Every structure is written in structure tokens, then in C-alpha cells.
Amino acid sequence: MSHSGHSSTSSGGSGEVAMAMVFQNIQATPLYSDAWTPRSNGAYAGTCIFLIVFAIIFRVLMAAKALLEQRWMAAAMARRYVVVAGQTPEAERVLADPNGSTGTLVTPQGVEEKVRVVHRAASAPMPWRFSVDLPRAALVMVIVGVGYLLMLAVMTMNVGFFMSVLAGVFIGELAVGRFIQMEEH
């Protein structure tokens, strides 16, 4: 079979642009809109620097979320212990728990012997709280939005944009990666 010179993409006269399916290094690659098309070396370098900073911000946002999760968990654990008037002493309640092991309990009144140390069997999710779940949802929305914008920059198949995103992720991870908990990934 002979193939004519037609390509598989349609080229109607309405200004359609065929997306490159191979990496390219064309300086005038639009980023996010036609208005953001670098036309000079300086504009291209500025766009690459923007992508580096944007990828660093992405990693910083993920680290901030991890730190906030730790803070929210600590606050939730602190809320678990409530002193109620007329309740049995902590030592008696712990001693009566069949899931505990024998140990020593230190209370504000001093050391109480022959008590049981109770371990939490399973990690249940924390109860829904407006003061925690609303900021968490907003932060995740921003993180996903930034991630998708970085993905769109990579999908231009421009080598400079791709390398800029990788450099930004590397620098961001180098700076704040130790704060990001691996359980979330």
C-alpha cells in the first residue's frame, strides 16, 4: 500500500496546532495559554525559572501538609484524655482492661503500681472536625492543582520545561523532603 503525504492529524484552516508527540526544544512553546509563549531567550529562561520555582512550591506544599497532619494528630491525641468528675481512677480502668500488659502508671499523684499498659489495637481515623478537615481539603486541592499545572507543563514535550520541573522537584525535595511522611505516598 502506498501512503500519500497526508498526516494523521487534521489541519483545518482554523489555527489548530498539532501536539508534538516527541520531545522538542522549540523556544516558542506555549505554556498554559497562547499568551504565555516565550518569544525570546530571556522569556524562555524566565518560563523555565518559573517552572523550577513552581515545582519547589509543590514540594513545600506537600511538606506543609505533612507537618499539619502531625500537628492535627497531636491535637487529636491530646483531646482524647478528659478528666470527668466521679469517674474511676485511671489506674483502676487500665488494670481492668484485658488487652493491657502489666506495667507502671505515672499519674499527677505519683507512681501507681500493678497497672496495665493498654495498647491501641487498630488505628482508626480521627473524627471529622471542621477546623481540621476544611483546611486539609483546601490544601489538598491546591497541591493537586499545582501538580496538574506542572503535569501540563511537562506534557508540552518541551525538553527545557521538562528539565525545569525535574530540577524544581529535586531542589524542593532536597530542601524539605525530610518533612514529608512516606505513608502518604
TILUM-209790 format. One record per residue (C-alpha): residue in one letter; residue number from 1; x, y, z negated. Coordinates in steps of 0.5 Angstrom, whole numbers, plus 500, padded with zeros to 3 digits. Layout:
[r 'a', NUM, [X, Y, Z]]
...
//
This chain:
[r 'm', 1, [500, 500, 500]]
[r 's', 2, [502, 507, 502]]
[r 'h', 3, [502, 513, 497]]
[r 's', 4, [501, 519, 499]]
[r 'g', 5, [504, 526, 496]]
[r 'h', 6, [498, 526, 491]]
[r 's', 7, [499, 526, 484]]
[r 's', 8, [494, 523, 479]]
[r 't', 9, [492, 530, 476]]
[r 's', 10, [487, 534, 479]]
[r 's', 11, [489, 541, 481]]
[r 'g', 12, [483, 545, 482]]
[r 'g', 13, [485, 553, 483]]
[r 's', 14, [482, 555, 476]]
[r 'g', 15, [489, 555, 473]]
[r 'e', 16, [490, 548, 470]]
[r 'v', 17, [496, 546, 467]]
[r 'a', 18, [498, 539, 467]]
[r 'm', 19, [501, 537, 461]]
[r 'a', 20, [508, 534, 461]]
[r 'm', 21, [509, 527, 459]]
[r 'v', 22, [516, 527, 458]]
[r 'f', 23, [521, 532, 454]]
[r 'q', 24, [523, 538, 458]]
[r 'n', 25, [527, 544, 456]]
[r 'i', 26, [523, 550, 459]]
[r 'q', 27, [523, 556, 455]]
[r 'a', 28, [516, 559, 457]]
[r 't', 29, [513, 553, 454]]
[r 'p', 30, [506, 556, 451]]
[r 'l', 31, [505, 555, 443]]
[r 'y', 32, [498, 554, 441]]
[r 's', 33, [496, 559, 446]]
[r 'd', 34, [498, 562, 453]]
[r 'a', 35, [499, 569, 449]]
[r 'w', 36, [505, 565, 445]]
[r 't', 37, [509, 564, 451]]
[r 'p', 38, [516, 565, 450]]
[r 'r', 39, [519, 569, 456]]
[r 's', 40, [526, 571, 454]]
[r 'n', 41, [532, 567, 450]]
[r 'g', 42, [530, 571, 444]]
[r 'a', 43, [523, 570, 444]]
[r 'y', 44, [524, 562, 445]]
[r 'a', 45, [529, 563, 439]]
[r 'g', 46, [524, 566, 435]]
[r 't', 47, [519, 561, 436]]
[r 'c', 48, [524, 556, 434]]
[r 'i', 49, [526, 559, 428]]
[r 'f', 50, [518, 560, 426]]
[r 'l', 51, [517, 552, 427]]
[r 'i', 52, [523, 551, 422]]
[r 'v', 53, [520, 555, 417]]
[r 'f', 54, [513, 553, 418]]
[r 'a', 55, [516, 545, 417]]
[r 'i', 56, [519, 548, 411]]
[r 'i', 57, [513, 551, 408]]
[r 'f', 58, [510, 544, 410]]
[r 'r', 59, [514, 540, 405]]
[r 'v', 60, [514, 545, 400]]
[r 'l', 61, [506, 545, 400]]
[r 'm', 62, [507, 537, 399]]
[r 'a', 63, [512, 538, 393]]
[r 'a', 64, [507, 543, 390]]
[r 'k', 65, [501, 538, 391]]
[r 'a', 66, [505, 533, 387]]
[r 'l', 67, [507, 538, 382]]
[r 'l', 68, [500, 540, 381]]
[r 'e', 69, [498, 533, 381]]
[r 'q', 70, [503, 531, 375]]
[r 'r', 71, [500, 538, 371]]
[r 'w', 72, [493, 536, 372]]
[r 'm', 73, [494, 528, 370]]
[r 'a', 74, [498, 531, 364]]
[r 'a', 75, [492, 536, 362]]
[r 'a', 76, [487, 530, 363]]
[r 'm', 77, [491, 525, 359]]
[r 'a', 78, [491, 531, 353]]
[r 'r', 79, [484, 531, 354]]
[r 'r', 80, [483, 524, 352]]
[r 'y', 81, [484, 525, 345]]
[r 'v', 82, [479, 528, 341]]
[r 'v', 83, [478, 528, 333]]
[r 'v', 84, [471, 527, 331]]
[r 'a', 85, [468, 528, 324]]
[r 'g', 86, [466, 522, 321]]
[r 'q', 87, [470, 517, 326]]
[r 't', 88, [474, 511, 323]]
[r 'p', 89, [482, 513, 323]]
[r 'e', 90, [486, 512, 329]]
[r 'a', 91, [490, 506, 325]]
[r 'e', 92, [483, 502, 324]]
[r 'r', 93, [481, 503, 331]]
[r 'v', 94, [487, 501, 334]]
[r 'l', 95, [488, 495, 329]]
[r 'a', 96, [481, 492, 331]]
[r 'd', 97, [483, 492, 339]]
[r 'p', 98, [484, 485, 341]]
[r 'n', 99, [488, 488, 347]]
[r 'g', 100, [493, 491, 343]]
[r 's', 101, [500, 489, 340]]
[r 't', 102, [502, 490, 333]]
[r 'g', 103, [507, 496, 332]]
[r 't', 104, [507, 502, 328]]
[r 'l', 105, [503, 508, 329]]
[r 'v', 106, [505, 515, 327]]
[r 't', 107, [500, 520, 325]]
[r 'p', 108, [500, 527, 323]]
[r 'q', 109, [499, 524, 316]]
[r 'g', 110, [505, 520, 317]]
[r 'v', 111, [507, 513, 319]]
[r 'e', 112, [502, 507, 318]]
[r 'e', 113, [504, 500, 318]]
[r 'k', 114, [500, 494, 321]]
[r 'v', 115, [497, 497, 327]]
[r 'r', 116, [496, 495, 334]]
[r 'v', 117, [499, 499, 340]]
[r 'v', 118, [494, 499, 346]]
[r 'h', 119, [496, 499, 353]]
[r 'r', 120, [491, 501, 358]]
[r 'a', 121, [489, 495, 363]]
[r 'a', 122, [488, 499, 369]]
[r 's', 123, [489, 506, 372]]
[r 'a', 124, [482, 509, 373]]
[r 'p', 125, [481, 515, 377]]
[r 'm', 126, [480, 521, 373]]
[r 'p', 127, [473, 524, 372]]
[r 'w', 128, [471, 529, 377]]
[r 'r', 129, [473, 536, 375]]
[r 'f', 130, [471, 543, 379]]
[r 's', 131, [477, 546, 376]]
[r 'v', 132, [482, 540, 379]]
[r 'd', 133, [478, 537, 385]]
[r 'l', 134, [477, 544, 388]]
[r 'p', 135, [484, 547, 389]]
[r 'r', 136, [486, 540, 390]]
[r 'a', 137, [481, 539, 396]]
[r 'a', 138, [483, 546, 399]]
[r 'l', 139, [491, 545, 398]]
[r 'v', 140, [490, 538, 402]]
[r 'm', 141, [486, 542, 407]]
[r 'v', 142, [492, 547, 408]]
[r 'i', 143, [497, 541, 408]]
[r 'v', 144, [493, 538, 414]]
[r 'g', 145, [492, 544, 418]]
[r 'v', 146, [500, 546, 417]]
[r 'g', 147, [501, 538, 419]]
[r 'y', 148, [497, 538, 425]]
[r 'l', 149, [499, 545, 428]]
[r 'l', 150, [506, 542, 427]]
[r 'm', 151, [504, 536, 431]]
[r 'l', 152, [501, 540, 436]]
[r 'a', 153, [508, 544, 437]]
[r 'v', 154, [511, 537, 438]]
[r 'm', 155, [506, 535, 443]]
[r 't', 156, [508, 540, 448]]
[r 'm', 157, [514, 536, 449]]
[r 'n', 158, [519, 542, 449]]
[r 'v', 159, [526, 539, 446]]
[r 'g', 160, [527, 546, 442]]
[r 'f', 161, [520, 546, 439]]
[r 'f', 162, [521, 538, 437]]
[r 'm', 163, [528, 539, 434]]
[r 's', 164, [526, 545, 430]]
[r 'v', 165, [520, 541, 427]]
[r 'l', 166, [525, 536, 425]]
[r 'a', 167, [530, 541, 423]]
[r 'g', 168, [525, 544, 418]]
[r 'v', 169, [522, 538, 415]]
[r 'f', 170, [530, 536, 414]]
[r 'i', 171, [531, 542, 410]]
[r 'g', 172, [525, 542, 407]]
[r 'e', 173, [526, 535, 404]]
[r 'l', 174, [533, 537, 402]]
[r 'a', 175, [530, 543, 398]]
[r 'v', 176, [524, 540, 395]]
[r 'g', 177, [524, 533, 397]]
[r 'r', 178, [525, 530, 390]]
[r 'f', 179, [519, 533, 387]]
[r 'i', 180, [514, 529, 392]]
[r 'q', 181, [512, 523, 389]]
[r 'm', 182, [512, 517, 393]]
[r 'e', 183, [506, 514, 391]]
[r 'e', 184, [502, 519, 395]]
[r 'h', 185, [505, 517, 402]]
//
